Amino acid sequence: MNHATRVYDSILELACNVDNPTPLVRLRRVVGLAHAEVWAKLEWYNPFGAVKDRVAQSLIKDSEERGLLTAGMRIVEPTSGNTGMALAMLANAKGYRFTATLSNKIPLEKRASLRLFGTDLRELDDDLCPAPGAPEGAIALAAKLGEEPGSFHPNQYKNPANPRAHEQTTGPEIWKQTAGKVTHFVAGLGTCGTLTGTGRFLKAQRQDIKVIGVHPVEGHDIPGVRSIKQLAQTALFAPSEYDGLIEVDNATAYQLCKRLNQEESIIAGPSSAMALAGALKHIPDEPGVVCVVIFPDNAFKYASSMQKHLPELFAGSKDTSGDPNLVNVVQLARASPDNISLADAQARVAQGAAFLDVRSLEEFTKVRAHGTTNIPLPGIVGGYAALPEDLAAPVVAICKSGMRSTYAMLLLKAMGYQDVKNVKGGTDAWVAAGLPTTSGA
Ligand SMILES: Cc1ncc(COP(=O)(O)O)c(C=O)c1O
């Protein structure tokens, strides 16, 4: 390992610490202050792209040292994305399996990266940052799966190894990089490990350093952070150790995110901009003020969020992929009464409805609901499927779990079919219910 020449024997040696700190960059154009200095700490320079890499390393190291995590075990953790990505990569490197539980509201880019990293992903209806205490949520499921033999649940939301990671790395880096001149430390609040841990180290150096937490409004769409209501139920939230709490709304965060990228040439993500907006609301514009703001990750994982919150960037764009309006149509369709139960589907088919299985021929051949005709979705999309002539004829669509058949239902309706239903749970539910199936050509 040689940090000077950046030569490493393994990715694990790239872990950030006081000998290999993440960069600290001065902000000028978006700050609008005459005297105070504002510095951004770019946490996407961590090996797996985010501040949570520090926490993941600390959770695993601590669990191994306490003999809770041994070779071949499965790690289970709820995440809003970044901790999951770091745990997935560390698990790959160290020979563990990894199961992540998370909200299906997390940007597709993050869920796709987790799948690419080989994660066993459990997506649920939950808040953007898993809601503390939600019985059907990601946190509860991880706790349950963590009880299974051969599994371990480190629990970033309660584990002291989370803030300790920052007390041992982020804090010492900032102290050294600012030559002890830092006066204000600012970070967004999710698990609160970053602010609480780094704040503890810095205040231990000089008690007058101001530690400021920034949080989004209720109902926000800034991945990774929590609103004040959620923070109230967050174990590592330690307001008595902070000097201030600042609230920032969605639009302010996303507009500043755009400015950071366009005016400072810094590829900051939305929660970085939220933290900076909070800092700019709070710090005094005086000589000697040196403010360090944590930038947890970059913008590359948030294209779909940018499309939602910075539509002006996409004005005139013909690209409809990920178009929030379409996403809403699909979400509404999935909640509509056109999604029918297995029993209702059986009744309609018995009354003569066309029963279309829109999965691939390969899936269809393996096992299918009895009485289905195979019309793969791409054929409907491409307009070359052999569909019923009569647009008034009742149609029941089915796929593996209900997603593709929702698209098929929407497309058929758009083509003029008047009576189209979608089977909730798809073939998986049909088979699980022991209903008649067929397989083979
Ligand atoms: C993008 C992003 N921003 C901010 C945070 C908040 O950091 P912490 O959990 O240390 O409070 C997280 C945490 O997951 C995050 O992923």
The ligand as a MOL file (V3000), in Angstrom:
LIG
                    3D

  0  0  0     0  0            999 V3000
M  V30 BEGIN CTAB
M  V30 COUNTS 16 16 0 0 0
M  V30 BEGIN ATOM
M  V30 1 C -26.5840 10.1710 0.5610 0
M  V30 2 C -26.5380 10.2440 2.0410 0
M  V30 3 N -26.5240 11.4210 2.6420 0
M  V30 4 C -26.4940 11.5530 4.0040 0
M  V30 5 C -26.5040 10.4610 4.8210 0
M  V30 6 C -26.5490 10.6290 6.3380 0
M  V30 7 O -25.4190 10.1430 6.9810 0
M  V30 8 P -25.5680 9.5250 8.4510 0
M  V30 9 O -26.3030 8.2580 8.3130 0
M  V30 10 O -24.1740 9.3230 8.9360 0
M  V30 11 O -26.3240 10.5210 9.2660 0
M  V30 12 C -26.5460 9.2120 4.2240 0
M  V30 13 C -26.6300 8.0390 5.0670 0
M  V30 14 O -26.9070 6.9660 4.6050 0
M  V30 15 C -26.5340 9.1030 2.8090 0
M  V30 16 O -26.5650 7.9190 2.2020 0
M  V30 END ATOM
M  V30 BEGIN BOND
M  V30 1 1 1 2
M  V30 2 1 2 3
M  V30 3 2 2 15
M  V30 4 2 3 4
M  V30 5 1 4 5
M  V30 6 1 5 6
M  V30 7 2 5 12
M  V30 8 1 6 7
M  V30 9 1 7 8
M  V30 10 2 8 9
M  V30 11 1 8 10
M  V30 12 1 8 11
M  V30 13 1 12 13
M  V30 14 1 12 15
M  V30 15 2 13 14
M  V30 16 1 15 16
M  V30 END BOND
M  V30 END CTAB
M  END
